Amino acid sequence: MSTPLSLTSNFFFFIFTATVLYIAYTIPKQEPNQTNLVFYVHDYFSGVDASAITVAGKSGPTSHILHFGTIAAVDDPVTEGPTIESNEIGRAQGLYINSQLDGKGLHMAFSVIFTDGEFKGSTLEIQGADIFSMKEREFGVVSGTGYFRFVKGYGIMETEFMDIANLRAVIKLNVTVKHY
């Protein structure tokens, strides 16, 4: 038969537990940093400065990005301002997939790779729908590296300029992220 614990050991166990709980609840928790960014993506499917191409679709690589099922690879310049002459701070590299039956919406998954400025060497991973006929579209920031390690956030995308006939657009991204 076991002997019950003594009053002294129960008392020390209680003091130890109370001390651990006190320390756990009084140590300040690290709050995440919030960063707000505004930058512009220059998405050009035509011209000598084309930065996006279709790679697959119903008609193969000659498919039109505005047709359902077409996939495009992008390596778009990212600038501080809306003109291509603005300071280039990075590249938007990834994929667009036309995933809307009427052809008016893309699913996008790309990395914003910062090559200059305060966040040089860091990345943001962006994913979401781009129903480009809407003035504003919201997307998710699902990951990041460097300065943006452990990031989570969202962004609002607005079309600054669009030339549908020549498949050229400038998109403003207003991004809010929290990270440590």
SENUKE-73872 format. One line per 10 residues: number of its first residue (from 1); for each residue y, z, x of C-alpha. Coordinates in Angstrom, 2 decimals. Each point is the difference from the previous one (the first is absolute). Layout:
N
NUM) Y:Z:X ~ ...
REM end
This chain:
180
1) 0.00:0.00:0.00 ~ 3.41:-0.90:1.37 ~ 2.76:2.50:0.35 ~ 3.29:-0.66:-1.78 ~ 2.98:-0.79:2.17 ~ 2.11:2.96:0.90 ~ 3.43:0.56:-1.47 ~ 1.50:-0.62:3.44 ~ -1.50:-3.48:0.39 ~ 1.09:-0.95:-3.54
11) 3.52:1.15:0.80 ~ 0.14:-2.04:3.24 ~ -1.41:-3.06:-1.79 ~ 2.72:0.34:-2.67 ~ 2.78:0.34:2.64 ~ -1.36:-2.99:1.95 ~ -0.19:-2.20:-3.13 ~ 3.51:1.01:-1.12 ~ 1.38:-0.78:3.48 ~ -1.63:-3.45:0.10
21) 1.31:-0.85:-3.48 ~ 3.50:1.23:0.90 ~ 0.09:-2.17:3.13 ~ -1.38:-3.05:-1.84 ~ 2.64:0.17:-2.71 ~ 3.02:0.90:2.15 ~ -0.33:-2.60:2.76 ~ 2.47:-2.77:-0.87 ~ -1.62:-3.25:-1.05 ~ 1.15:-3.17:1.70
31) 1.95:-2.12:-2.46 ~ -0.27:-3.79:0.39 ~ 2.93:-2.07:1.24 ~ 1.43:-2.58:-2.38 ~ 1.22:-3.32:1.36 ~ 1.84:-2.64:-2.02 ~ 0.06:-3.56:1.34 ~ 1.55:-3.25:-1.14 ~ -1.04:-3.26:1.64 ~ -0.45:-3.67:-0.85
41) -3.10:-2.20:0.24 ~ 0.55:-3.75:0.47 ~ -2.97:-1.72:-1.63 ~ 0.01:-3.74:0.82 ~ -2.87:-2.30:-1.03 ~ 1.90:-3.12:1.11 ~ 2.37:-1.23:2.69 ~ -0.11:0.14:3.78 ~ 0.26:3.79:-0.20 ~ -2.94:0.38:-2.42
51) -1.57:3.46:0.33 ~ -2.66:-0.20:-2.73 ~ -2.83:-2.45:-0.70 ~ -2.67:-0.37:-2.63 ~ -3.47:0.42:1.50 ~ -2.29:-0.27:-3.03 ~ -0.02:-0.82:-3.67 ~ -1.39:-2.34:-2.64 ~ 1.08:-3.03:2.09 ~ -0.79:1.64:3.33
61) 2.81:0.70:2.47 ~ 2.21:-2.58:-1.74 ~ 0.12:2.20:-3.13 ~ 3.42:0.99:-1.28 ~ 0.89:3.71:0.24 ~ 1.18:-0.12:-3.64 ~ -3.53:-0.80:-1.21 ~ -2.49:2.71:-0.97 ~ -2.55:0.78:2.72 ~ 2.05:-1.22:2.96
71) 0.06:2.17:3.13 ~ 2.82:-0.14:2.55 ~ 0.39:1.51:3.46 ~ 3.50:1.21:0.87 ~ 1.88:0.93:3.16 ~ 3.50:0.37:-1.42 ~ 3.11:1.15:1.88 ~ 1.39:3.39:-1.11 ~ 3.75:0.44:0.45 ~ 2.62:2.71:-0.52
81) 2.10:-2.26:-2.23 ~ -0.61:-2.79:-2.51 ~ 0.75:-2.90:2.36 ~ -2.43:-1.30:2.60 ~ 2.78:0.50:2.57 ~ -0.19:3.77:-0.58 ~ -1.65:2.14:2.65 ~ -3.78:-0.53:-0.16 ~ -1.68:3.41:-0.04 ~ -3.59:-1.05:-0.61
91) -2.58:-2.23:-1.60 ~ -1.84:0.14:-3.33 ~ -3.57:-1.11:0.73 ~ -2.83:-0.23:-2.50 ~ -1.20:-1.75:-3.14 ~ 1.24:-1.09:-3.40 ~ -2.54:-0.87:-2.68 ~ 1.11:-1.68:-3.20 ~ -1.87:2.24:-2.41 ~ 1.66:-0.77:-3.31
101) -1.57:-2.69:-2.21 ~ 3.37:-1.62:-0.78 ~ 0.86:-0.06:3.74 ~ 3.05:2.25:-0.31 ~ -1.30:3.03:1.85 ~ -1.29:0.81:3.45 ~ -2.00:2.86:1.40 ~ 1.37:0.83:3.42 ~ -1.46:1.95:2.87 ~ 2.00:-0.07:3.22
111) 1.23:2.04:2.93 ~ 3.65:0.37:0.88 ~ -0.13:0.16:3.79 ~ 3.25:1.34:1.45 ~ 0.82:-1.82:3.26 ~ 3.57:1.24:0.51 ~ 2.26:2.88:-0.93 ~ -0.65:3.65:-0.78 ~ -3.59:-0.56:-1.21 ~ -1.11:-2.45:2.72
121) -3.79:0.17:0.45 ~ -0.64:1.51:-3.45 ~ -1.47:-1.67:-3.07 ~ -0.01:0.37:-3.77 ~ -2.94:-1.27:-2.05 ~ 1.12:-1.46:-3.33 ~ -2.17:-0.91:-2.95 ~ 0.63:-0.91:-3.61 ~ 0.87:-2.55:-2.62 ~ 2.91:-2.43:0.33
131) 0.77:-1.55:-3.37 ~ 2.79:-2.02:1.52 ~ 1.57:-1.04:-3.32 ~ 1.12:3.63:-0.44 ~ 3.30:1.08:1.56 ~ -1.46:3.24:1.40 ~ -3.61:0.75:0.89 ~ -1.49:3.25:1.26 ~ -2.68:0.20:2.69 ~ -1.88:2.68:1.89
141) 0.28:1.00:3.64 ~ -3.56:1.07:0.71 ~ -0.05:0.77:3.71 ~ 1.87:-0.24:3.27 ~ -0.08:0.54:3.74 ~ 2.28:1.43:2.68 ~ 3.07:1.59:-1.57 ~ -1.60:-0.56:-3.42 ~ -3.34:1.68:0.70 ~ -1.44:1.64:-3.18
151) 2.56:-1.85:-2.13 ~ -0.11:-0.43:-3.75 ~ 2.67:-1.56:-2.11 ~ 1.24:-2.84:-2.13 ~ 2.52:-2.77:0.05 ~ 2.08:-2.15:-2.29 ~ 0.01:-3.72:0.74 ~ 2.82:-2.28:-1.18 ~ 0.35:-3.73:0.45 ~ 3.21:-0.58:1.94
161) -0.45:-3.79:0.14 ~ -2.66:-2.36:-1.37 ~ -0.43:-3.76:0.31 ~ -3.18:-0.70:-2.01 ~ 0.11:-3.76:0.69 ~ -0.21:0.57:3.77 ~ -1.91:3.32:-0.20 ~ 2.58:1.99:1.94 ~ 1.06:3.53:-0.88 ~ 1.81:3.02:1.40
171) -1.29:3.30:-1.37 ~ 1.84:3.32:0.25 ~ -2.29:3.02:0.43 ~ 1.36:3.47:-0.71 ~ -2.68:2.39:1.28 ~ -0.33:3.78:-0.39 ~ -2.72:1.75:1.97 ~ -1.05:3.56:0.77 ~ -1.69:0.76:3.29 ~ -0.50:2.74:2.60
REM end
